Amino acid sequence: MVVVVGILGLVSLGLVARAFDLQVVRKQFYQKQGDARFLREVPIPVSRGTIFDRNGEPLAVSTPVTSIWANPAELLANDDRLPELAKALGGNATDIKRYLEQRASREFVYLRRQMAPEAAQAVLDLDIPGINGQREFKRFYPSGEVTAHILGFTNIDDHGQEGLELAYDDWLAGKPGAKRVIRDGKGHVVEDLEQVRAPKPGQNLTLSIDRGLQFLAYNELKNTLEKFNAPSGSMVVLDVRTGEILAMASLPTYNPNAVSGSKPAQRRNRALTDVVEPGSTMKAFTLAAALSSGKYTPTGPIIDTGNGHWYFYGHDIRDDDPNGLLTPTGVLTRSSNVGAAKIAMTLDTSLMYDTYRAFGFGNSTGSGFPGEASGYLKIGRGWRPLEKAIMAYGYGLNVTPLQLANAYATIADGGVMHTPTFIKGDDSPGKQIISPQVAHELVGMLETITGPNSTGARARIANYSVAGKTGTSHQAIAGGYSKNTYNSLFAGIVPASDPRLVGVVVINGTTKGGYFGGTVSAPAFAAVMSGAVRLLDIPPDNIGRWYVGGPLQGNGGLVGSDQVQKPAPNDVPANEAPVDEAPAEGALP
């Protein structure tokens, strides 16, 4: 009895000691081990902020989805359920098993991301061991390809990858929360213990874009590319007074709701990332320098453009037609390359360079868009005479469509430059870069370009005055310039008497139906802006208004500089096609 009692006592003492060791001495160790198996910290997903247009129409929204994930070891222990799972997921049981075996050491692997909640619930209802669901959000773009280049898209984890989704990712994404839960042996949550971190939903973003105007720009750009069989193009519409970007369209495009089927070239926002030699649209800024110098006024001195050829440093700078004697206004009206080059050679190089630079050429506009190009403008002290001459009519430098639009908006707003913005109400105070008088004179000179039989006649809008400039340039290729492909441009201001909008259209590489800016881009400008003035309720200013301004004819008689001409018709008759600017192929550097 003594021996038996002693043995039982020793055993009891050992049990007490073991219990003390487990419950007191090594309690924290075993508690941590238990928690590691059943206590989990899981994320609390948050919805990405909605992107709205300026009128509150949604452009990008987040919808709830469910992702199916698995614990490989647990699921492989029940591999007889794999065919059932594969059928529900629309996959192959053998492929799923191989995928799980390669990741058997993990506790978490995704099987299918971002399923519709109803389809995911059907999988979960199978109650297969090791299968779980996780709530997430997926981005949806109601306007599809129309706003694709502006908005960009998000990746599978709902982070911005391009466009404004990338630029404002921190603002839109928010901060996911976290909570600590207890899971049972099957991985199901049986109890929420505490919230570790409160979720912070993404903030909404209201853009300056007008969805209706964006549709107009996109559709007209698409129609123009189809009509002239051009591979690409872009259009920008700016609010003159604020710098807000109201529309920006680029083609080719892609569907942001199905990015995987697109190519990199389709995803490029050409209005910001592609550069183009501006051609004759640059003449407005050459004239800005000329007027600022004090040597020129809209009406004088007279420039002799001769028979349309000027041999300068071994190159033939030429016009499409002989224009004879022209006023500075006439140089713009007739889009004379010879006239622009001769004016440039009378100006101080530093003045020309500083003027171009002040208008933003050679610098990013500061819009904040990812990947925006800054264009190219050679430093003025390095200009050779021929470079200076051809820069005056738009060769030897390059710009983005947005840069060009912002420069024309500066002229339209009395010489005040604003920083372009995609955000409604985020307008900059602006910086005066040329005098209001020079800007006002330039608008008047540019208005003559949309008069009858002028290069921009097809840009006219019924009951509204329009100022603007056409442009045509050879496309740059490896080793020089193409002889057969062109860039067709138009930059315009509406209404000219009280500027509110600026639009720029750039069409690249037309292969049929013409290539001049006045033929290709000006009609697209007119179609979009005629809709824009109605959408934005801008009152007409050109009912019965008379056009003034124009060139000196070769016979020496003034036409428009000191005379009032008849009112311009709303449309150019088919048998009165307007004269357009020459691409100046003889003056290529």
C-alpha positions in Angstrom: 0.0 0.0 0.0 2.8 2.3 0.9 4.5 1.6 -2.5 1.2 2.1 -4.4 0.3 5.3 -2.6 3.8 6.5 -3.2 3.7 5.9 -6.9 0.2 7.5 -7.1 1.5 10.5 -5.2 4.6 10.9 -7.4 2.3 10.7 -10.5 0.0 13.3 -9.1 2.9 15.5 -8.2 4.2 15.1 -11.8 0.8 16.0 -13.2 0.6 19.1 -11.0 4.1 20.1 -12.1 3.2 19.6 -15.7 0.1 21.6 -15.3 2.0 24.4 -13.7 4.5 24.3 -16.5 1.8 24.5 -19.1 -0.4 27.0 -17.4 2.1 29.3 -15.8 5.7 28.8 -16.9 5.2 28.4 -20.7 1.7 29.8 -20.9 2.6 32.6 -23.4 4.4 30.1 -25.7 1.5 27.8 -26.0 -1.0 30.6 -26.2 0.9 32.0 -29.2 1.0 28.6 -30.8 -2.7 28.2 -30.4 -3.4 31.7 -31.7 -1.1 31.1 -34.7 -3.4 28.2 -35.7 -6.8 29.8 -35.0 -6.3 33.5 -34.6 -5.9 35.5 -37.8 -5.6 39.1 -38.8 -7.7 39.7 -41.9 -7.9 42.8 -44.1 -11.1 44.9 -44.3 -11.3 45.9 -47.9 -12.3 49.5 -48.8 -14.0 50.8 -52.0 -11.9 53.0 -54.3 -13.2 56.5 -54.7 -15.5 57.3 -57.6 -14.3 59.6 -60.4 -17.0 62.0 -61.6 -17.1 64.4 -64.5 -17.7 68.1 -63.9 -21.4 67.6 -63.8 -21.4 64.7 -61.4 -21.7 61.9 -64.0 -19.7 58.8 -62.9 -16.6 58.0 -65.0 -15.1 55.3 -62.8 -16.8 53.3 -60.1 -15.9 50.3 -57.9 -18.2 47.3 -57.7 -18.0 44.5 -55.0 -16.6 41.2 -56.1 -15.4 38.0 -54.4 -12.1 36.2 -54.8 -11.8 32.5 -54.1 -8.7 31.3 -52.3 -7.6 28.0 -50.9 -5.4 26.4 -48.2 -3.4 24.0 -50.5 -2.7 21.3 -47.8 -6.2 21.1 -46.6 -7.7 21.1 -50.1 -5.2 18.4 -51.3 -6.3 16.2 -48.4 -9.7 16.3 -50.0 -8.7 16.0 -53.6 -11.7 13.9 -54.4 -13.6 17.2 -54.3 -11.4 18.8 -57.0 -13.5 17.8 -60.0 -16.5 19.4 -58.3 -14.5 22.6 -57.6 -13.0 22.7 -61.1 -16.5 22.6 -62.6 -17.7 25.4 -60.5 -14.7 27.5 -61.3 -14.7 26.6 -65.0 -11.3 25.1 -64.8 -9.5 21.7 -65.1 -9.1 19.5 -62.0 -5.7 18.3 -63.1 -4.4 21.8 -63.6 -5.8 22.9 -60.2 -4.1 20.0 -58.4 -0.8 20.7 -60.1 -1.1 24.3 -59.1 -1.8 23.4 -55.5 1.0 20.8 -55.3 3.5 23.5 -56.4 2.4 25.7 -53.5 1.7 23.0 -50.9 3.8 24.8 -48.3 1.6 27.9 -48.3 -1.5 28.5 -46.4 -3.1 30.9 -48.9 -3.3 30.9 -52.6 -5.8 32.5 -55.0 -7.8 30.2 -57.3 -10.0 32.8 -59.0 -9.9 36.6 -58.6 -12.8 39.1 -58.8 -15.7 36.8 -59.4 -19.2 38.1 -59.5 -20.6 37.7 -55.9 -23.4 35.3 -57.1 -20.9 33.0 -58.9 -18.5 33.0 -56.0 -21.2 32.2 -53.5 -22.1 29.1 -55.6 -18.5 27.9 -55.2 -18.6 28.6 -51.4 -21.9 26.8 -51.0 -20.2 23.5 -52.1 -18.6 23.6 -48.6 -15.3 22.1 -49.9 -12.6 22.0 -47.1 -9.9 24.5 -47.7 -11.9 26.8 -49.9 -12.7 30.3 -48.8 -13.9 33.7 -50.2 -12.5 37.2 -49.8 -14.5 40.4 -50.5 -12.7 42.8 -52.9 -13.6 45.6 -55.3 -13.3 45.8 -59.1 -13.1 49.0 -61.2 -15.7 49.7 -63.9 -15.6 52.5 -66.5 -19.1 53.3 -67.8 -17.7 55.4 -70.7 -15.3 52.7 -71.8 -12.9 53.6 -74.5 -14.2 57.2 -74.8 -12.4 58.3 -71.6 -9.8 55.5 -71.4 -6.7 57.7 -72.0 -7.7 60.2 -69.4 -8.7 57.8 -66.6 -6.2 55.0 -67.3 -7.0 51.8 -65.4 -6.3 49.8 -62.2 -4.6 46.4 -61.8 -6.0 43.2 -60.2 -5.3 44.7 -56.7 -7.2 47.9 -57.5 -4.1 50.2 -57.7 -3.9 52.7 -60.5 -1.6 51.8 -63.4 -2.0 54.6 -65.9 -3.7 58.0 -66.4 -5.4 59.8 -63.6 -6.0 56.5 -61.8 -2.2 56.4 -61.3 -1.7 60.1 -60.7 -4.3 60.2 -57.9 -3.9 56.7 -56.7 -3.2 57.7 -53.0 -6.3 59.9 -53.0 -8.6 57.4 -54.6 -7.3 54.1 -53.0 -7.9 54.8 -49.4 -6.5 52.6 -46.6 -7.7 49.1 -46.0 -8.6 48.2 -42.4 -7.7 45.1 -40.4 -9.5 43.0 -37.8 -8.5 40.0 -35.7 -10.7 36.9 -35.9 -10.8 33.3 -34.8 -11.1 30.7 -37.5 -12.1 27.1 -37.0 -10.4 24.0 -38.4 -12.0 24.6 -41.8 -10.8 28.2 -42.0 -14.3 29.7 -41.3 -14.5 32.8 -39.2 -16.3 31.9 -36.0 -15.7 35.1 -34.0 -14.6 38.7 -34.6 -12.3 39.6 -31.7 -11.3 43.2 -32.3 -10.7 45.8 -35.0 -7.0 46.4 -35.4 -7.1 49.2 -37.9 -10.2 51.2 -39.0 -10.7 51.2 -42.8 -10.4 54.5 -44.6 -12.4 54.5 -47.9 -11.0 56.2 -50.9 -12.0 59.8 -51.6 -14.0 60.8 -54.7 -12.5 62.9 -57.5 -14.4 65.4 -59.6 -12.7 66.1 -63.0 -12.9 69.1 -65.2 -13.9 66.8 -68.1 -17.4 67.3 -69.5 -18.7 63.8 -70.4 -21.0 65.1 -73.2 -18.2 67.2 -74.8 -15.8 64.2 -74.4 -18.2 62.0 -76.4 -18.4 64.7 -79.1 -14.6 65.0 -79.4 -14.1 61.3 -79.5 -16.8 60.6 -82.1 -15.7 63.4 -84.4 -12.0 62.4 -84.1 -13.0 58.8 -84.9 -15.0 60.0 -88.0 -12.1 62.2 -89.2 -9.6 59.4 -88.9 -11.9 57.1 -90.9 -12.7 59.7 -93.5 -9.0 60.5 -94.2 -7.7 57.0 -93.5 -5.3 58.3 -90.8 -3.8 56.0 -88.2 -3.9 58.3 -85.2 -5.0 61.6 -83.9 -5.9 63.7 -80.8 -8.0 66.6 -79.7 -8.0 68.9 -76.7 -10.6 71.4 -75.5 -9.6 73.9 -72.8 -11.5 76.5 -70.8 -9.7 79.7 -71.6 -10.4 81.4 -68.3 -9.4 78.6 -65.9 -7.1 76.2 -67.8 -9.5 73.4 -67.1 -9.4 70.5 -69.6 -12.9 70.0 -70.8 -12.2 67.2 -73.3 -9.2 65.2 -74.4 -9.6 62.4 -76.9 -6.9 60.2 -78.5 -7.1 57.4 -81.1 -6.4 54.6 -81.4 -7.9 53.7 -78.0 -8.7 50.6 -75.9 -11.4 49.3 -73.5 -10.2 49.9 -69.9 -12.7 47.2 -68.7 -10.7 44.6 -70.7 -7.1 45.9 -70.7 -5.5 42.6 -71.4 -6.7 42.6 -75.0 -5.0 46.0 -75.8 -1.5 46.9 -77.0 0.8 49.6 -75.5 0.3 51.8 -78.6 -3.4 51.9 -78.0 -3.0 52.9 -74.4 -0.9 56.0 -75.1 -2.5 59.3 -74.5 -1.2 61.0 -77.6 -2.5 64.4 -76.6 0.2 64.4 -73.8 2.8 61.9 -74.7 3.3 62.3 -78.4 5.0 65.3 -80.0 4.5 66.9 -83.4 6.1 69.7 -85.3 3.4 72.4 -85.2 3.7 73.7 -88.8 1.9 76.9 -89.5 0.1 77.0 -86.1 3.5 78.3 -84.9 3.2 81.5 -86.9 0.9 83.0 -84.2 3.8 82.9 -81.7 6.2 84.3 -84.2 3.8 87.2 -84.7 3.5 87.5 -80.9 7.2 88.1 -80.8 7.0 90.5 -83.7 4.2 92.6 -82.1 6.0 92.5 -78.7 9.2 93.8 -80.3 7.5 97.1 -81.3 8.7 96.7 -84.9 5.4 95.5 -86.1 1.7 96.2 -85.9 -1.1 94.2 -87.4 -1.0 96.4 -90.5 2.6 97.1 -91.0 5.3 97.3 -92.1 4.6 95.5 -95.4 6.5 92.3 -96.1 7.4 91.4 -99.7 6.8 87.7 -100.2 7.5 88.0 -103.9 6.6 85.1 -106.0 6.3 82.7 -103.1 10.0 81.6 -103.1 12.8 82.8 -100.9 16.2 81.2 -101.3 17.8 81.4 -97.9 21.1 79.7 -97.0 20.7 77.3 -99.9 17.1 76.3 -99.1 13.9 77.3 -100.9 11.4 78.6 -98.4 8.2 78.7 -100.4 4.5 79.4 -100.2 1.7 77.5 -101.9 0.8 80.5 -104.0 2.6 83.8 -104.8 1.2 86.4 -102.3 3.3 89.5 -103.2 3.0 92.3 -100.6 1.5 91.3 -97.2 0.7 93.0 -94.0 1.7 91.1 -90.8 -2.0 90.1 -90.6 -1.8 89.0 -94.2 1.1 86.7 -93.4 -1.2 84.9 -91.0 -4.3 85.1 -93.2 -2.4 83.7 -96.2 -0.2 81.5 -94.0 2.9 82.7 -95.8 6.0 80.7 -94.9 8.1 83.3 -96.7 6.5 86.1 -94.7 6.9 84.4 -91.4 10.6 83.6 -92.1 11.4 87.2 -93.2 9.7 88.6 -90.1 11.7 86.2 -87.9 15.0 87.3 -89.4 14.3 90.9 -88.4 13.7 89.9 -84.7 16.3 89.5 -82.0 16.9 85.7 -81.4 16.7 86.1 -77.7 13.3 87.7 -78.0 12.0 84.9 -80.2 13.4 82.2 -77.9 12.0 83.9 -74.8 8.6 84.3 -76.4 8.4 80.7 -77.4 9.6 79.6 -74.0 7.1 81.9 -72.2 4.3 80.2 -74.2 5.4 76.9 -72.7 7.3 75.3 -75.6 10.1 73.0 -74.4 8.5 72.5 -71.0 5.9 70.2 -69.5 2.6 72.1 -69.0 2.5 70.9 -65.4 -0.9 69.1 -65.7 0.4 66.3 -63.5 -0.5 63.6 -66.0 1.9 60.6 -65.8 4.3 60.5 -68.7 3.6 63.9 -70.1 6.2 64.9 -72.7 7.9 68.3 -72.5 8.4 68.7 -76.3 11.6 70.1 -77.7 12.8 73.7 -78.2 16.5 74.2 -78.9 18.2 76.8 -76.7 18.1 80.2 -78.5 21.9 80.9 -78.5 22.4 77.8 -80.6 20.0 78.8 -83.4 21.6 79.0 -86.8 19.9 81.4 -89.3 18.1 78.7 -91.2 16.9 77.1 -88.0 15.5 80.5 -86.9 13.8 81.0 -90.2 12.1 77.6 -90.4 11.1 77.7 -86.7 9.0 80.7 -87.5 6.6 78.5 -89.5 6.8 75.4 -87.3 9.8 73.2 -88.1 12.8 72.4 -85.9 10.8 72.2 -82.7 8.0 69.9 -81.5 5.1 70.3 -79.1 2.3 68.2 -77.6 -1.3 68.9 -78.5 -1.9 70.0 -74.9 1.0 72.5 -75.1 -0.3 73.9 -78.3 -3.8 74.3 -76.8 -2.5 75.9 -73.7 -0.4 78.4 -75.7 -3.5 79.4 -77.8 -5.5 79.7 -74.6 -2.9 82.1 -73.3 -3.4 84.3 -76.4 -7.2 84.0 -75.9 -7.1 85.0 -72.2 -5.4 88.4 -72.8 -1.8 86.9 -72.5 -2.4 85.2 -69.2 -1.1 81.6 -69.0 -2.9 79.1 -66.7 -1.6 75.7 -65.8 -3.8 73.1 -67.5 -5.7 70.9 -65.0 -7.9 67.8 -65.0 -9.5 68.8 -61.7 -12.7 70.9 -61.5 -12.1 74.1 -59.6 -8.3 73.6 -59.5 -7.6 76.6 -61.7 -4.4 78.5 -61.3 -4.2 82.3 -60.9 -2.3 82.6 -64.2 0.8 84.5 -65.3 0.9 87.4 -67.7 3.4 86.5 -70.4 2.5 89.0 -73.2 0.7 92.3 -73.0 -3.1 92.3 -73.2 -2.8 94.6 -76.2 -0.6 92.2 -78.1 -2.9 89.3 -77.2 -6.0 91.2 -78.3 -4.3 92.1 -81.6 -3.3 88.5 -82.2 -6.9 87.3 -81.7 -8.1 89.8 -84.3 -5.4 88.7 -86.7 -6.2 85.0 -86.2 -9.9 85.8 -86.8 -9.1 86.7 -90.4 -7.9 83.1 -91.0 -11.5 81.8 -90.7 -12.8 84.3 -93.2 -14.0 83.3 -96.7 -11.3 81.9 -99.0 -8.8 81.7 -96.1 -6.9 78.7 -94.9 -9.3 78.1 -91.9 -12.6 78.8 -93.6 -13.9 75.3 -92.8 -13.5 76.0 -89.0 -16.3 78.6 -89.0 -19.3 78.0 -86.7 -22.7 79.4 -87.5 -23.4 82.6 -85.4 -20.1 82.5 -83.6 -16.8 84.3 -84.4 -13.8 82.0 -84.6 -10.1 82.8 -84.5 -7.5 80.2 -85.2 -4.7 78.8 -87.3 -4.3 75.9 -89.6 -1.0 73.9 -89.7 0.5 71.2 -91.9 3.9 69.6 -91.4 5.8 66.7 -92.9 6.1 63.8 -90.5 9.6 63.2 -89.1 11.0 59.8 -89.9 14.4 58.2 -89.3 17.0 60.3 -91.2 14.7 63.2 -92.1 11.2 63.8 -93.2 8.6 61.8 -95.1 7.6 63.2 -98.5 4.2 61.7 -98.4 2.8 61.7 -94.9 1.8 64.8 -93.0 0.5 66.1 -89.7 -2.7 68.1 -90.1 -3.4 70.6 -87.3 -5.9 73.3 -86.4 -5.9 75.5 -83.2 -8.9 77.7 -82.7 -10.6 80.1 -80.3 -14.4 80.5 -79.7 -15.9 83.0 -79.6 -13.3 85.4 -80.9 -14.9 88.5 -79.4 -15.0 87.1 -75.9 -12.9 83.9 -75.8 -14.2 81.1 -73.7 -12.9 77.9 -75.4 -9.8 76.8 -77.2 -9.7 73.6 -79.3 -6.7 71.8 -80.9 -7.1 69.0 -83.4 -4.0 67.0 -84.6 -4.4 64.3 -87.3 -1.4 62.2 -88.1 -0.6 60.5 -91.5 -3.7 61.0 -93.6 -3.6 58.8 -96.7 -6.7 59.9 -98.7 -8.9 63.0 -99.2 -6.2 65.6 -98.5 -3.7 66.5 -95.8 -3.8 70.3 -95.2 -4.9 71.3 -91.7 -7.7 73.4 -93.1 -9.1 70.5 -95.0 -8.6 67.7 -92.4 -8.6 69.2 -88.9 -10.6 72.5 -89.2 -13.9 70.7 -90.0 -13.4 68.5 -87.0 -12.8 71.5 -84.8 -16.0 73.2 -86.1 -18.1 70.1 -85.5 -16.9 69.7 -81.9 -17.0 73.3 -80.9 -20.4 74.0 -82.4 -21.7 71.3 -80.0 -19.5 72.7 -77.2 -21.0 76.2 -77.3 -24.5 74.6 -77.0 -23.6 72.2 -74.2 -21.9 75.0 -72.2 -24.6 77.6 -73.1 -22.2 80.1 -74.5 -24.2 82.9 -76.2 -23.6 83.6 -79.9 -21.6 86.7 -80.9 -21.5 86.7 -84.7 -25.1 87.4 -85.8 -24.6 89.9 -88.6 -21.0 90.6 -87.5 -18.6 91.7 -90.3 -15.2 90.3 -90.9 -12.2 92.7 -91.2 -8.6 92.1 -91.9 -6.7 90.4 -94.7 -3.7 90.5 -96.9 -2.2 93.1 -99.2 -2.7 91.9 -102.7 0.1 91.8 -105.2 -1.2 94.9 -107.0 -0.6 96.9 -103.8 -4.3 97.4 -102.9 -5.3 96.9 -99.3 -8.0 94.4 -98.7 -9.3 94.3 -95.2 -6.5 96.2 -93.5 -8.3 99.5 -93.8 -11.5 98.4 -95.5 -14.6 96.6 -94.2 -15.5 93.5 -96.2 -18.9 91.8 -96.7 -20.1 89.4 -94.0 -18.6 85.9 -94.2 -21.0 83.1 -95.1 -21.6 80.4 -92.6 -20.4 77.7 -95.1 -17.8 77.5 -97.8 -19.5 76.6 -101.1 -18.1 73.5 -102.7 -16.7 75.4 -105.6 -14.8 77.8 -103.4 -12.4 75.6 -101.5 -10.2 77.7 -99.3 -6.6 78.2 -100.0 -4.4 76.3 -97.5 -0.9 76.7 -96.2 2.0 75.0 -97.9 3.9 72.3 -96.0 7.1 74.0 -97.1 8.8 70.8 -98.1 11.5 72.8 -99.8 12.7 74.2 -96.5 13.2 71.1 -94.6 16.3 71.2 -92.4 
